[in-house]
Amino acid sequence: MPLALASLLALRPEPTRRFLTAALPLDRLALDTLTAAGVPHYDGAEFLRRLEGAGELAAGTWATEAREAYRALLDPPRRLDRLPEQERPREKALRSGIEALADDELLALLLRTGGGSEGVLEFARRLLTEHDGLPGLAGLDVGELCAAHGLGPAKAAEIAAAFELGRRLRLARRRERPSLRTPEEVVAALGPDLCALRHEELWCLPLDPHSRLIGEPRQVSRGDVDGTDAGPRAFFRLALAAGATSCIAVHNHPSGDATASAADRAVTQRLVAAGRTIDLALVDHVVIGDGGRFTSLRRTDPGLFR
């Protein structure tokens, strides 16, 4: 989730930095302690309320991850004109290869310039922080990118185009009919598309007798953050239309947690039973989270497939 005070560092930099400079060294925050450190009472009360509302502060105690993230935000700006030439993103890419660049450096190459008082690297870092990293940024459409502070239509379109090119490249590679014998191969084929979504989707992967994907993955249904309809009729209609001899179900968890729920196991039982009646086996049900995390129900609950 985006940090509660991240956007205020751009909109109200001085009071936000003053508050964080006073608050971050403290293991326990209290309004009187902050005001004694020079934070105005109204700023301290507002920022504490925002931190508590976002779950970044509980009973006056920092959430560790939030504290470290704010410390990173307060690092001195990484402006290109202050970096040695060999450490600038373009020169670094030409010297060491594009894969040597960090996420903020890759984004800075696309942005080319910063905004307002921000250098381009600082700007890129803020965008990644506010939108939960590359997966969150990739999940925004052009209109949502335009609304991001400091991004105009031209830069928003360029960033969206870069993510779309990556998505189409993955689709082009799928046309080679990849083998999907393991859940790791399933995640490699579909995970990059699903992990960035903010809603849940169910997909059917139809397979030939050699466990290779037939054509493209088929989207069965789309839901919201709480789930999606997973009726066997719609699922197997797509598998039968592809001429599949077996199939795999895949869905994502927008929360990023790939742990299979009781509902996921119940859906798997329904699909296995339905597939058995039409002699079209469901060989696995893979739940995809973020960061490469996944659950294969074939591995964790093999009894569901008997």
Order of alpha helices (4+ residues) and beta strands (2+ residues): alpha-alpha-alpha-alpha-beta-beta-alpha-alpha-alpha-alpha-alpha-alpha-alpha-alpha-beta-beta-alpha-beta-alpha-beta-beta-alpha
